[in-house]
């Protein structure tokens, strides 16, 4: 097998074997080509995920009010962002390290960066920012956003064991 093709296949053979085998390799730059191909192919399949991380802690005695506001006010707003495909709200159950804590992570899935940009310029986003102030007042820490490129997704529980 061509070493360049093998390098690409070994990166994640579960998802990409069939597509990569037919991908041309030029100038012995498999990783660069792999990334370009991956972005083009996977963006339409999985899209982008924009997350809001609440890093820190909810002020003592405010936990119930904080999560009620999230469920009753924020989730309906987040669900009405233009072009959003999915909204998830995660709360931290436990972690393998004590700090940092993430009592809330909000996850929105979009098809493209253009869709994220449209959502961020929307009136719904402006209203969301105003109503998030209630959460900020009950929270000690940092809130930041980041966008992830979804490169692999698998669902289901019936998996074959990996044999050595």
N, C-alpha and C positions, 0 to 999 in steps of 0.2 A: 504494500500500500504506500502511496505517496506520503512522505513524512509530513507535509503541510496539511494534507487531509486528515491524517491521524491526529495531529495536534488539535485540530478543530473538533474532531469527534470526541476526543478525550475530555473536552471542556464540559460537556453535558450531553452524553449520548442518549439519555432517556427521551429527550424532546426533539433533538435535532438531527439524528442519524439520517433519516430519509431525505430531508431538505438539503443537508450539507453535502451528501454524496454527489449531488448534481451541480453543486456550486463551483464555478471555475476558480482556480487559484492562480494569481499573477504575482510575479516578483517575490515569491516566497514570503508573503506577508499574511499568513493565515489569520492571525489574531485581529489585525486591523480590518480585514475583509469580513471576518466573523462578526465583529461588533457592528459594522455597517449593515450587514445582512440581517443580523439579529434585530437591530432597532427598526428596520423597515418591516420585517416580517411580524415581529411580536407586538408592535404598537397597535396594529389593527386587531390583534387577537386579545390582548390583555389591557392595553391602554396604560394610563399613568394613574398613580395614586398620590393624592395630596393629603398629608397628615398634619394635624395640629397636636403637638405634644404639650401636655401640662406637666411640667417637671417641677416637683416640689411637694407641697402638702396643702390640703384643705384645712382652713383654720378650725381649731377644736370647737366642737359643737355645731359646726356649719355643714357637716357632711350631708345630712338629710336634705336641707334646703338647696345645697349645691346640686345634688343629683336630681332633685325634683325640677329645678330650673333647666337642667340639661334635657330631661325627658319631656317636660311639658312645653318648653319655649324654644330651646335651641334645635332639637331634633326636627321638629316640623319646619323650621326655617332652613336648616341645612338640606333637608330633603327637597326643597323647592329651588335650590340653586339651578340656574340654567345649565343644561347639558350634563348634569350629574347622573351617572349610571347606578351608583350604589353609595349608600351612606352607612357606616358602621360606627358604633361607639363602644370603645373598650375601656374597662376598668381593670386596674392591676390587682390580681389575686395574691401573687407572691413573686419573688425574684431571687436569683442566686446571689445577689449582692444587696446590701442594705440601701445604698445610695447610688444613683439618684432614684427617687420614687416617681412614678407616673400614675397618679390617681385617675387620669383621664387621657385617652387618645381618641381623637376623632379622625375617621378615615373616609375620604371621598374618592370614588373612582371615576375617571373621565377617559374619553377616547384619545384626546390629544392635548398638547400644550395650548393650542388655540382655544379649546373648550374650557380649559382652566382659566385662561386669560379673560374669556367672556364672562365666566362666573364671577371672577374677582372684580369686574367692573359693573356688576349688576346691582340694582336697587336692593335685592334680597341680601346681598353681601353687606351693604351699608347698614341695613336693619340688623343683620346678624352681629356686626361689630358693635352697634349701640347696645344691643341686648346682652352681649357678652360681658359688658361692664359689671353686671350683677355677679357673674362668676369671678371676675378679676378681684372684686371686693371681698370675696370669700376665700381667696387663694393666696398663699405665700409661695412664690417661686417664679419660674420663667415659663412663658408660653411661646413656642416657636413652631413654624411651619416648614415642612420640607416636602419635596416631590420625589417619588420613587418610580422608576421604570420597572414594570412587572415583567420579568423575563421567564418566569416559570410558575406554573399553577397546576396542581393536581388535586383531585378530590376523590373521595371514596375511602373505604377502610379495608377492602379486600385486596391486600398486596401480597404478591409472591415473595417468599423469603429470598434474600440475596445470598447466592451460594458462592463460596470462595473458589 
